[in-house]
């Protein structure tokens, strides 16, 4: 896609994310039912309603594109498709913790080219398209320039997930090597790395829709996004995002 086409896709994704946020916020304010999916994760009417409106908005703008969504699966052309997580952080949403967001990414022949992260509680919207930089609420964001692990802030998501998956020793090595450690989780870890407020974020037990926009936003902010093997993919079930300068050293220590 040309830069102009990518700009149009980013604008459509932004419109779709804001529309989904309106749907989700109505439930967030007034109440909702919670049911468990087959994988024992929660789902609400807000998740389903938000994904539906995203598909409607993007389907009008790009009828030739396919979809892969957390709630309604894969439909249409899977070579160029929108990857959707209508509410990233549903458990937070259910408990009214204001760390949840709508995630939308455009994948073109295996590459994520457009991404939007929108938290309707705070109103913060992060967006990026390939070659155009990363932006928060209209202002450019960039990763930090910290180049030493000893000065770095390490972010993590589910600690039990890391332990159960056999990554605990590597994680502890990073804890010992870094200055500060905080557990923000979900989309927010990638946002903080992209905004230059932290240097390393890792999580496991994640799906492509948890990661699609995060990858292009971190990269367009000047950082690096890989899996735990160092491969720049959203399909391994785990993710390692950094400011770039620390990536090789941090990943090597984690994998040692």
KOLLORO-412160 format. One record per residue (C-alpha): x, y, z; residue in three letters. Coordinates in nm, 4 decimals, decimal comma. Layout:
// KOLLORO-412160
<site><u>X</u><v>Y</v><w>Z</w><residu>ala</residu></site>
...
This chain:
// KOLLORO-412160
<site><u>0,0000</u><v>0,0000</v><w>0,0000</w><residu>unk</residu></site>
<site><u>0,1173</u><v>0,3518</v><w>-0,0746</w><residu>unk</residu></site>
<site><u>0,1770</u><v>0,6062</v><w>0,2039</w><residu>unk</residu></site>
<site><u>-0,1496</u><v>0,7758</v><w>0,1099</w><residu>unk</residu></site>
<site><u>-0,3373</u><v>0,4446</v><w>0,1333</w><residu>unk</residu></site>
<site><u>-0,1764</u><v>0,3738</v><w>0,4695</w><residu>unk</residu></site>
<site><u>-0,2806</u><v>0,7176</v><w>0,5926</w><residu>unk</residu></site>
<site><u>-0,6384</u><v>0,6433</v><w>0,4881</w><residu>unk</residu></site>
<site><u>-0,6219</u><v>0,3071</v><w>0,6643</w><residu>unk</residu></site>
<site><u>-0,4906</u><v>0,4720</v><w>0,9811</w><residu>unk</residu></site>
<site><u>-0,7727</u><v>0,7265</v><w>0,9699</w><residu>unk</residu></site>
<site><u>-1,0309</u><v>0,4486</v><w>0,9263</w><residu>unk</residu></site>
<site><u>-0,8803</u><v>0,2475</v><w>1,2123</w><residu>unk</residu></site>
<site><u>-0,8891</u><v>0,5558</v><w>1,4335</w><residu>unk</residu></site>
<site><u>-1,2559</u><v>0,6132</v><w>1,3497</w><residu>unk</residu></site>
<site><u>-1,3346</u><v>0,2471</v><w>1,4184</w><residu>unk</residu></site>
<site><u>-1,1499</u><v>0,2489</v><w>1,7514</w><residu>unk</residu></site>
<site><u>-1,3333</u><v>0,5595</v><w>1,8703</w><residu>unk</residu></site>
<site><u>-1,6675</u><v>0,4090</v><w>1,7667</w><residu>unk</residu></site>
<site><u>-1,5845</u><v>0,0886</v><w>1,9540</w><residu>unk</residu></site>
<site><u>-1,4843</u><v>0,2933</v><w>2,2561</w><residu>unk</residu></site>
<site><u>-1,8261</u><v>0,4586</v><w>2,2634</w><residu>unk</residu></site>
<site><u>-1,9937</u><v>0,1176</v><w>2,2636</w><residu>unk</residu></site>
<site><u>-1,7673</u><v>-0,0187</v><w>2,5363</w><residu>unk</residu></site>
<site><u>-1,8040</u><v>0,2879</v><w>2,7566</w><residu>unk</residu></site>
<site><u>-2,1831</u><v>0,2598</v><w>2,7601</w><residu>unk</residu></site>
<site><u>-2,1503</u><v>-0,0842</v><w>2,9180</w><residu>unk</residu></site>
<site><u>-1,8610</u><v>0,0265</v><w>3,1397</w><residu>unk</residu></site>
<site><u>-2,0806</u><v>0,2980</v><w>3,2912</w><residu>unk</residu></site>
<site><u>-2,4114</u><v>0,1117</v><w>3,3126</w><residu>unk</residu></site>
<site><u>-2,3311</u><v>-0,2586</v><w>3,3598</w><residu>unk</residu></site>
<site><u>-2,2905</u><v>-0,5809</v><w>3,1635</w><residu>unk</residu></site>
<site><u>-2,3079</u><v>-0,9587</v><w>3,1859</w><residu>unk</residu></site>
<site><u>-1,9908</u><v>-1,1665</v><w>3,2043</w><residu>unk</residu></site>
<site><u>-1,9626</u><v>-1,5162</v><w>3,0595</w><residu>unk</residu></site>
<site><u>-1,6633</u><v>-1,7470</v><w>3,0219</w><residu>unk</residu></site>
<site><u>-1,5329</u><v>-1,8600</v><w>2,6839</w><residu>unk</residu></site>
<site><u>-1,3967</u><v>-2,2077</v><w>2,6148</w><residu>unk</residu></site>
<site><u>-1,0477</u><v>-2,0959</v><w>2,7259</w><residu>unk</residu></site>
<site><u>-1,1944</u><v>-1,9750</v><w>3,0603</w><residu>unk</residu></site>
<site><u>-1,1358</u><v>-1,6073</v><w>2,9758</w><residu>unk</residu></site>
<site><u>-1,4232</u><v>-1,3630</v><w>3,0301</w><residu>unk</residu></site>
<site><u>-1,6292</u><v>-1,1996</v><w>2,7582</w><residu>unk</residu></site>
<site><u>-1,9003</u><v>-0,9334</v><w>2,7840</w><residu>unk</residu></site>
<site><u>-2,1595</u><v>-0,7760</v><w>2,5549</w><residu>unk</residu></site>
<site><u>-1,9154</u><v>-0,4847</v><w>2,5339</w><residu>unk</residu></site>
<site><u>-1,6450</u><v>-0,7020</v><w>2,3720</w><residu>unk</residu></site>
<site><u>-1,8883</u><v>-0,8340</v><w>2,1128</w><residu>unk</residu></site>
<site><u>-2,0609</u><v>-0,5038</v><w>2,0438</w><residu>unk</residu></site>
<site><u>-1,7306</u><v>-0,3190</v><w>2,0099</w><residu>unk</residu></site>
<site><u>-1,5897</u><v>-0,5724</v><w>1,7636</w><residu>unk</residu></site>
<site><u>-1,9086</u><v>-0,5608</v><w>1,5592</w><residu>unk</residu></site>
<site><u>-1,8922</u><v>-0,1830</v><w>1,5177</w><residu>unk</residu></site>
<site><u>-1,5219</u><v>-0,2027</v><w>1,4252</w><residu>unk</residu></site>
<site><u>-1,6032</u><v>-0,4516</v><w>1,1493</w><residu>unk</residu></site>
<site><u>-1,8841</u><v>-0,2285</v><w>1,0242</w><residu>unk</residu></site>
<site><u>-1,6700</u><v>0,0870</v><w>1,0071</w><residu>unk</residu></site>
<site><u>-1,3695</u><v>-0,0828</v><w>0,8471</w><residu>unk</residu></site>
<site><u>-1,5888</u><v>-0,2915</v><w>0,6165</w><residu>unk</residu></site>
<site><u>-1,7381</u><v>0,0267</v><w>0,4704</w><residu>unk</residu></site>
<site><u>-1,3963</u><v>0,1874</v><w>0,4234</w><residu>unk</residu></site>
<site><u>-1,2176</u><v>-0,1227</v><w>0,2902</w><residu>unk</residu></site>
<site><u>-1,4723</u><v>-0,3813</v><w>0,1730</w><residu>unk</residu></site>
<site><u>-1,1957</u><v>-0,5890</v><w>0,0112</w><residu>unk</residu></site>
<site><u>-1,0110</u><v>-0,6468</v><w>0,3402</w><residu>unk</residu></site>
<site><u>-1,0624</u><v>-0,9468</v><w>0,5664</w><residu>unk</residu></site>
<site><u>-1,0813</u><v>-0,9694</v><w>0,9442</w><residu>unk</residu></site>
<site><u>-0,9326</u><v>-1,1668</v><w>1,2303</w><residu>unk</residu></site>
<site><u>-1,0982</u><v>-1,0775</v><w>1,5595</w><residu>unk</residu></site>
<site><u>-1,0897</u><v>-1,2163</v><w>1,9101</w><residu>unk</residu></site>
<site><u>-1,4662</u><v>-1,2511</v><w>1,9347</w><residu>unk</residu></site>
<site><u>-1,5818</u><v>-1,3409</v><w>1,5814</w><residu>unk</residu></site>
<site><u>-1,2769</u><v>-1,5087</v><w>1,4248</w><residu>unk</residu></site>
<site><u>-1,1531</u><v>-1,4913</v><w>1,0665</w><residu>unk</residu></site>
<site><u>-1,3643</u><v>-1,3698</v><w>0,7738</w><residu>unk</residu></site>
<site><u>-1,2743</u><v>-1,2725</v><w>0,4192</w><residu>unk</residu></site>
<site><u>-0,9346</u><v>-1,2201</v><w>0,2562</w><residu>unk</residu></site>
<site><u>-0,6673</u><v>-1,3242</v><w>0,5054</w><residu>unk</residu></site>
<site><u>-0,3776</u><v>-1,1873</v><w>0,2991</w><residu>unk</residu></site>
<site><u>-0,4780</u><v>-0,8299</v><w>0,3811</w><residu>unk</residu></site>
<site><u>-0,6795</u><v>-0,8235</v><w>0,7011</w><residu>unk</residu></site>
<site><u>-0,7690</u><v>-0,6218</v><w>1,0060</w><residu>unk</residu></site>
<site><u>-0,6685</u><v>-0,7863</v><w>1,3350</w><residu>unk</residu></site>
<site><u>-0,8979</u><v>-0,6777</v><w>1,6180</w><residu>unk</residu></site>
<site><u>-0,9078</u><v>-0,6980</v><w>1,9953</w><residu>unk</residu></site>
<site><u>-1,2182</u><v>-0,4967</v><w>2,0864</w><residu>unk</residu></site>
<site><u>-1,1256</u><v>-0,4830</v><w>2,4564</w><residu>unk</residu></site>
<site><u>-0,7681</u><v>-0,5699</v><w>2,5451</w><residu>unk</residu></site>
<site><u>-0,7813</u><v>-0,6149</v><w>2,9201</w><residu>unk</residu></site>
<site><u>-1,1317</u><v>-0,7558</v><w>2,9628</w><residu>unk</residu></site>
<site><u>-1,0540</u><v>-0,8664</v><w>3,3202</w><residu>unk</residu></site>
<site><u>-0,9608</u><v>-0,5059</v><w>3,3996</w><residu>unk</residu></site>
<site><u>-1,2783</u><v>-0,3872</v><w>3,2252</w><residu>unk</residu></site>
<site><u>-1,4903</u><v>-0,6248</v><w>3,4326</w><residu>unk</residu></site>
<site><u>-1,3428</u><v>-0,4944</v><w>3,7580</w><residu>unk</residu></site>
<site><u>-1,3467</u><v>-0,1302</v><w>3,6444</w><residu>unk</residu></site>
<site><u>-0,9688</u><v>-0,0983</v><w>3,6401</w><residu>unk</residu></site>
<site><u>-0,9174</u><v>0,1717</v><w>3,3725</w><residu>unk</residu></site>
<site><u>-0,6339</u><v>-0,0113</v><w>3,1934</w><residu>unk</residu></site>
<site><u>-0,8055</u><v>-0,1533</v><w>2,8856</w><residu>unk</residu></site>
<site><u>-0,8122</u><v>-0,0499</v><w>2,5231</w><residu>unk</residu></site>
<site><u>-0,9352</u><v>-0,1235</v><w>2,1741</w><residu>unk</residu></site>
<site><u>-0,6572</u><v>-0,2643</v><w>1,9544</w><residu>unk</residu></site>
<site><u>-0,6706</u><v>-0,2590</v><w>1,5734</w><residu>unk</residu></site>
<site><u>-0,3900</u><v>-0,3598</v><w>1,3368</w><residu>unk</residu></site>
<site><u>-0,3746</u><v>-0,3945</v><w>0,9592</w><residu>unk</residu></site>
<site><u>-0,1743</u><v>-0,6910</v><w>0,8329</w><residu>unk</residu></site>
<site><u>-0,0651</u><v>-0,6895</v><w>0,4682</w><residu>unk</residu></site>
<site><u>0,1050</u><v>-1,0063</v><w>0,3407</w><residu>unk</residu></site>
<site><u>0,2272</u><v>-1,0913</v><w>0,6883</w><residu>unk</residu></site>
<site><u>0,3487</u><v>-0,7423</v><w>0,7842</w><residu>unk</residu></site>
<site><u>0,1670</u><v>-0,5163</v><w>1,0309</w><residu>unk</residu></site>
<site><u>0,1463</u><v>-0,1819</v><w>0,8535</w><residu>unk</residu></site>
<site><u>-0,1060</u><v>0,0169</v><w>1,0587</w><residu>unk</residu></site>
<site><u>-0,1905</u><v>0,0117</v><w>1,4283</w><residu>unk</residu></site>
<site><u>-0,4188</u><v>0,1933</v><w>1,6711</w><residu>unk</residu></site>
<site><u>-0,4477</u><v>0,1604</v><w>2,0508</w><residu>unk</residu></site>
<site><u>-0,7355</u><v>0,3540</v><w>2,2084</w><residu>unk</residu></site>
<site><u>-0,8229</u><v>0,3739</v><w>2,5777</w><residu>unk</residu></site>
<site><u>-1,1656</u><v>0,5402</v><w>2,5924</w><residu>unk</residu></site>
<site><u>-1,1466</u><v>0,5920</v><w>2,9705</w><residu>unk</residu></site>
<site><u>-0,8412</u><v>0,8186</v><w>2,9460</w><residu>unk</residu></site>
<site><u>-0,9028</u><v>0,9305</v><w>2,5882</w><residu>unk</residu></site>
<site><u>-0,5470</u><v>0,8372</v><w>2,4913</w><residu>unk</residu></site>
<site><u>-0,5022</u><v>0,7222</v><w>2,1316</w><residu>unk</residu></site>
<site><u>-0,1742</u><v>0,5849</v><w>1,9995</w><residu>unk</residu></site>
<site><u>-0,1429</u><v>0,5317</v><w>1,6262</w><residu>unk</residu></site>
<site><u>0,1185</u><v>0,4457</v><w>1,3667</w><residu>unk</residu></site>
<site><u>0,1527</u><v>0,3479</v><w>1,0060</w><residu>unk</residu></site>
<site><u>0,4608</u><v>0,1989</v><w>0,8462</w><residu>unk</residu></site>
<site><u>0,7095</u><v>0,4764</v><w>0,7647</w><residu>unk</residu></site>
<site><u>0,5081</u><v>0,7493</v><w>0,9343</w><residu>unk</residu></site>
<site><u>0,6250</u><v>0,7437</v><w>1,2956</w><residu>unk</residu></site>
<site><u>0,4183</u><v>0,6835</v><w>1,6085</w><residu>unk</residu></site>
<site><u>0,1794</u><v>0,9378</v><w>1,7546</w><residu>unk</residu></site>
<site><u>-0,0038</u><v>0,9880</v><w>2,0843</w><residu>unk</residu></site>
<site><u>-0,3012</u><v>1,2256</v><w>2,0749</w><residu>unk</residu></site>
<site><u>-0,1513</u><v>1,4014</v><w>1,7739</w><residu>unk</residu></site>
<site><u>0,2023</u><v>1,4397</v><w>1,9133</w><residu>unk</residu></site>
<site><u>0,5022</u><v>1,2363</v><w>1,8013</w><residu>unk</residu></site>
<site><u>0,6349</u><v>0,9760</v><w>2,0467</w><residu>unk</residu></site>
<site><u>0,9761</u><v>0,8119</v><w>2,0537</w><residu>unk</residu></site>
<site><u>1,1430</u><v>0,5453</v><w>2,2638</w><residu>unk</residu></site>
<site><u>1,4005</u><v>0,6384</v><w>2,5248</w><residu>unk</residu></site>
<site><u>1,7721</u><v>0,6613</v><w>2,4523</w><residu>unk</residu></site>
<site><u>1,8796</u><v>0,4667</v><w>2,7636</w><residu>unk</residu></site>
<site><u>2,1505</u><v>0,2247</v><w>2,6536</w><residu>unk</residu></site>
<site><u>2,2452</u><v>0,0486</v><w>2,9789</w><residu>unk</residu></site>
<site><u>2,0406</u><v>-0,2187</v><w>3,1538</w><residu>unk</residu></site>
<site><u>2,1374</u><v>-0,0748</v><w>3,4923</w><residu>unk</residu></site>
<site><u>1,9361</u><v>0,2423</v><w>3,4134</w><residu>unk</residu></site>
<site><u>1,6425</u><v>0,0621</v><w>3,2500</w><residu>unk</residu></site>
<site><u>1,2833</u><v>0,0188</v><w>3,3633</w><residu>unk</residu></site>
<site><u>1,1489</u><v>-0,3338</v><w>3,3140</w><residu>unk</residu></site>
<site><u>0,7748</u><v>-0,3893</v><w>3,2704</w><residu>unk</residu></site>
<site><u>0,5959</u><v>-0,7218</v><w>3,2971</w><residu>unk</residu></site>
<site><u>0,2457</u><v>-0,8637</v><w>3,2692</w><residu>unk</residu></site>
<site><u>0,1372</u><v>-1,1914</v><w>3,4320</w><residu>unk</residu></site>
<site><u>0,4119</u><v>-1,3221</v><w>3,6583</w><residu>unk</residu></site>
<site><u>0,2437</u><v>-1,6586</v><w>3,7140</w><residu>unk</residu></site>
<site><u>0,2222</u><v>-1,7032</v><w>3,3365</w><residu>unk</residu></site>
<site><u>0,5968</u><v>-1,6456</v><w>3,3037</w><residu>unk</residu></site>
<site><u>0,6680</u><v>-1,8867</v><w>3,5880</w><residu>unk</residu></site>
<site><u>0,4366</u><v>-2,1591</v><w>3,4606</w><residu>unk</residu></site>
<site><u>0,5813</u><v>-2,1320</v><w>3,1093</w><residu>unk</residu></site>
<site><u>0,9378</u><v>-2,1839</v><w>3,2334</w><residu>unk</residu></site>
<site><u>1,0680</u><v>-1,8275</v><w>3,1904</w><residu>unk</residu></site>
<site><u>1,1080</u><v>-1,7403</v><w>3,5560</w><residu>unk</residu></site>
<site><u>1,4876</u><v>-1,7678</v><w>3,5808</w><residu>unk</residu></site>
<site><u>1,5360</u><v>-1,5441</v><w>3,2782</w><residu>unk</residu></site>
<site><u>1,2905</u><v>-1,2917</v><w>3,4153</w><residu>unk</residu></site>
<site><u>1,4700</u><v>-1,2816</v><w>3,7519</w><residu>unk</residu></site>
<site><u>1,7986</u><v>-1,2156</v><w>3,5711</w><residu>unk</residu></site>
<site><u>1,6362</u><v>-0,9113</v><w>3,4072</w><residu>unk</residu></site>
<site><u>1,4964</u><v>-0,7998</v><w>3,7429</w><residu>unk</residu></site>
<site><u>1,8448</u><v>-0,8176</v><w>3,8956</w><residu>unk</residu></site>
<site><u>2,0006</u><v>-0,6312</v><w>3,6013</w><residu>unk</residu></site>
<site><u>1,7562</u><v>-0,3400</v><w>3,5742</w><residu>unk</residu></site>
<site><u>1,6837</u><v>-0,0304</v><w>3,7821</w><residu>unk</residu></site>
<site><u>1,3042</u><v>-0,0434</v><w>3,8238</w><residu>unk</residu></site>
<site><u>1,0376</u><v>-0,3067</v><w>3,7691</w><residu>unk</residu></site>
<site><u>0,6653</u><v>-0,2472</v><w>3,7367</w><residu>unk</residu></site>
<site><u>0,3706</u><v>-0,4652</v><w>3,6341</w><residu>unk</residu></site>
<site><u>0,1299</u><v>-0,2664</v><w>3,4190</w><residu>unk</residu></site>
<site><u>0,0352</u><v>-0,5402</v><w>3,1750</w><residu>unk</residu></site>
<site><u>-0,1748</u><v>-0,5629</v><w>2,8607</w><residu>unk</residu></site>
<site><u>-0,1429</u><v>-0,2903</v><w>2,5953</w><residu>unk</residu></site>
<site><u>-0,0019</u><v>-0,0374</v><w>2,8429</w><residu>unk</residu></site>
<site><u>0,3451</u><v>-0,1928</v><w>2,8549</w><residu>unk</residu></site>
<site><u>0,3926</u><v>-0,1386</v><w>2,4818</w><residu>unk</residu></site>
<site><u>0,2540</u><v>0,2136</v><w>2,5059</w><residu>unk</residu></site>
<site><u>0,4992</u><v>0,3074</v><w>2,7801</w><residu>unk</residu></site>
<site><u>0,7950</u><v>0,1682</v><w>2,5838</w><residu>unk</residu></site>
<site><u>0,6852</u><v>0,3551</v><w>2,2696</w><residu>unk</residu></site>
<site><u>0,6443</u><v>0,6769</v><w>2,4680</w><residu>unk</residu></site>
<site><u>0,9945</u><v>0,6521</v><w>2,6148</w><residu>unk</residu></site>
<site><u>0,8692</u><v>0,5949</v><w>2,9702</w><residu>unk</residu></site>
<site><u>1,0118</u><v>0,2425</v><w>3,0056</w><residu>unk</residu></site>
<site><u>1,2724</u><v>0,0366</v><w>2,8195</w><residu>unk</residu></site>
<site><u>1,1695</u><v>-0,3321</v><w>2,8291</w><residu>unk</residu></site>
<site><u>0,8336</u><v>-0,5074</v><w>2,8305</w><residu>unk</residu></site>
<site><u>0,7762</u><v>-0,8812</v><w>2,8065</w><residu>unk</residu></site>
<site><u>0,4721</u><v>-1,1041</v><w>2,8293</w><residu>unk</residu></site>
<site><u>0,3649</u><v>-1,4545</v><w>2,7378</w><residu>unk</residu></site>
<site><u>0,0372</u><v>-1,6362</v><w>2,6679</w><residu>unk</residu></site>
<site><u>-0,0729</u><v>-1,3736</v><w>2,4154</w><residu>unk</residu></site>
<site><u>-0,2622</u><v>-1,3956</v><w>2,0862</w><residu>unk</residu></site>
<site><u>-0,2047</u><v>-1,2071</v><w>1,7586</w><residu>unk</residu></site>
<site><u>-0,4871</u><v>-0,9627</v><w>1,8376</w><residu>unk</residu></site>
<site><u>-0,3139</u><v>-0,8723</v><w>2,1657</w><residu>unk</residu></site>
<site><u>-0,0030</u><v>-0,7668</v><w>1,9747</w><residu>unk</residu></site>
<site><u>-0,0794</u><v>-0,6493</v><w>1,6198</w><residu>unk</residu></site>
<site><u>-0,0938</u><v>-0,2700</v><w>1,6673</w><residu>unk</residu></site>
<site><u>0,1609</u><v>-0,2804</v><w>1,9491</w><residu>unk</residu></site>
<site><u>0,4278</u><v>-0,4123</v><w>1,7127</w><residu>unk</residu></site>
<site><u>0,4059</u><v>-0,1357</v><w>1,4527</w><residu>unk</residu></site>
<site><u>0,3652</u><v>0,1367</v><w>1,7159</w><residu>unk</residu></site>
<site><u>0,6783</u><v>0,0272</v><w>1,9064</w><residu>unk</residu></site>
<site><u>0,8751</u><v>-0,0049</v><w>1,5834</w><residu>unk</residu></site>
<site><u>0,7622</u><v>0,3294</v><w>1,4436</w><residu>unk</residu></site>
<site><u>0,8581</u><v>0,4904</v><w>1,7753</w><residu>unk</residu></site>
<site><u>1,2120</u><v>0,3625</v><w>1,7135</w><residu>unk</residu></site>
<site><u>1,2009</u><v>0,0474</v><w>1,9246</w><residu>unk</residu></site>
<site><u>1,2156</u><v>-0,3236</v><w>1,8540</w><residu>unk</residu></site>
<site><u>0,9491</u><v>-0,5903</v><w>1,8885</w><residu>unk</residu></site>
<site><u>1,0258</u><v>-0,9632</v><w>1,8726</w><residu>unk</residu></site>
<site><u>0,9247</u><v>-1,2859</v><w>2,0374</w><residu>unk</residu></site>
<site><u>1,1433</u><v>-1,4553</v><w>2,2982</w><residu>unk</residu></site>
<site><u>1,3486</u><v>-1,6157</v><w>2,0189</w><residu>unk</residu></site>
<site><u>1,4259</u><v>-1,2776</v><w>1,8628</w><residu>unk</residu></site>
<site><u>1,1881</u><v>-1,3231</v><w>1,5681</w><residu>unk</residu></site>
<site><u>0,9784</u><v>-1,0140</v><w>1,4771</w><residu>unk</residu></site>
<site><u>0,6436</u><v>-1,1930</v><w>1,4853</w><residu>unk</residu></site>
<site><u>0,3074</u><v>-1,1675</v><w>1,6630</w><residu>unk</residu></site>
<site><u>0,2360</u><v>-1,5403</v><w>1,6277</w><residu>unk</residu></site>
<site><u>0,4649</u><v>-1,7094</v><w>1,8845</w><residu>unk</residu></site>
<site><u>0,2509</u><v>-1,6539</v><w>2,1917</w><residu>unk</residu></site>
<site><u>0,5049</u><v>-1,4292</v><w>2,3601</w><residu>unk</residu></site>
<site><u>0,6490</u><v>-1,0824</v><w>2,3032</w><residu>unk</residu></site>
<site><u>0,9591</u><v>-0,8819</v><w>2,3928</w><residu>unk</residu></site>
<site><u>0,9471</u><v>-0,5085</v><w>2,3245</w><residu>unk</residu></site>
<site><u>1,2274</u><v>-0,2625</v><w>2,3968</w><residu>unk</residu></site>
<site><u>1,3653</u><v>0,0790</v><w>2,3086</w><residu>unk</residu></site>
<site><u>1,5922</u><v>-0,0983</v><w>2,0598</w><residu>unk</residu></site>
<site><u>1,9211</u><v>0,0045</v><w>2,2177</w><residu>unk</residu></site>
<site><u>1,8791</u><v>-0,2573</v><w>2,4914</w><residu>unk</residu></site>
<site><u>1,7108</u><v>-0,5283</v><w>2,2905</w><residu>unk</residu></site>
<site><u>1,9977</u><v>-0,7626</v><w>2,2143</w><residu>unk</residu></site>
<site><u>2,1527</u><v>-0,7405</v><w>2,5618</w><residu>unk</residu></site>
<site><u>1,8197</u><v>-0,7789</v><w>2,7427</w><residu>unk</residu></site>
<site><u>1,7037</u><v>-1,0683</v><w>2,5285</w><residu>unk</residu></site>
<site><u>2,0379</u><v>-1,2486</v><w>2,5583</w><residu>unk</residu></site>
<site><u>2,0257</u><v>-1,2185</v><w>2,9373</w><residu>unk</residu></site>
<site><u>1,6652</u><v>-1,3368</v><w>2,9451</w><residu>unk</residu></site>
<site><u>1,7439</u><v>-1,6393</v><w>2,7237</w><residu>unk</residu></site>
<site><u>2,0777</u><v>-1,7346</v><w>2,8804</w><residu>unk</residu></site>
